Amino acid sequence: MSGGITDRGVPFWAEDPDGTAGEYVLGTLSAAERAAFAQALRGDASLRAAVAAWEGRLAPLAETAPAVVPAPRVWESIEARIGIGGAGGRADAPDSGIGRDRIVRLERGVRRWRIAAGLASALAAGLALWIVVPHPAADQRQYLAVVDRGGTLPALIVRVDLGGQTVQVRSLAAETPPDHSLELWYVGAGAPPRSLGLVGPSRLTLPAGLGGVSDGASLAVSVEPKGGSPTGAPTGPVVYSGRLIRE
């Protein structure tokens, strides 16, 4: 592979552009691959959109990790390893073009599996950290909901504090369609949904009159026109939901 082009004459990201965009954001591409992909971004709007989507998904994870100053030896070690084994460390790859492509695809598959496992672990760790960290409250009437789409990775983690009359929202993987807003709703048993506000601010105020959480209550997120529902009730599709449990 030279300049990001495989021996079959196609870009190395052609088979999985979204996955490669994720690797680009995570910084797991080799130096040659990253340079080739960065150049392709300038002329490919779809690749830029994929990179932006991955940045949006992964950015919240940075907030859950404390800052760490690396030791001086870390950079020295990086400098010492640059160039070992050639680009991507594959100087001993077979001369056969087909063989090289197969090895590259195999390495990429293993690397993406590790990325997926690491991402899931990071999300779980961030979720656990956010749940166990104490949050100020006037009393113990607190509820928690993991809001997702059918059991996929959490889109939002929401804590409702009845004592403090606040709603804390942590966005993990929620995706807002262009020119629309995501609106968070409280759905009580046998009652119409009540808006808790637009997804975006990390802290919302409970609406007046919501003095308790009924058994089986849940939260839902709907897609609404920019600025929220014009009717006071959900008007668009519900994309995420989760049951409220008492802490």
Secondary structure, 3 states (H helix, E strand, C coil): CECCECCCCCECCCCCHHHHHHHHHHCCCCHHHHHHHHHHHCCCHHHHHHHHHHHHHHHHHHHHCCCCCCCHHHHHHHHHHCCCCCHHHCCCCCCCHHHHHHHHHHHHHHHHHHHHHHHHHHHHHHHHHHHHCCCCCCCCCEEEEEEECCCCCCCEEEEEECCCCEEEEEECCCCCCCCEEEEEEEECCCCCCEEEEECCCCEEECCCCCCCCCCCCEEEEEEEECCCCCCCCCCCCEEEEEECEEC
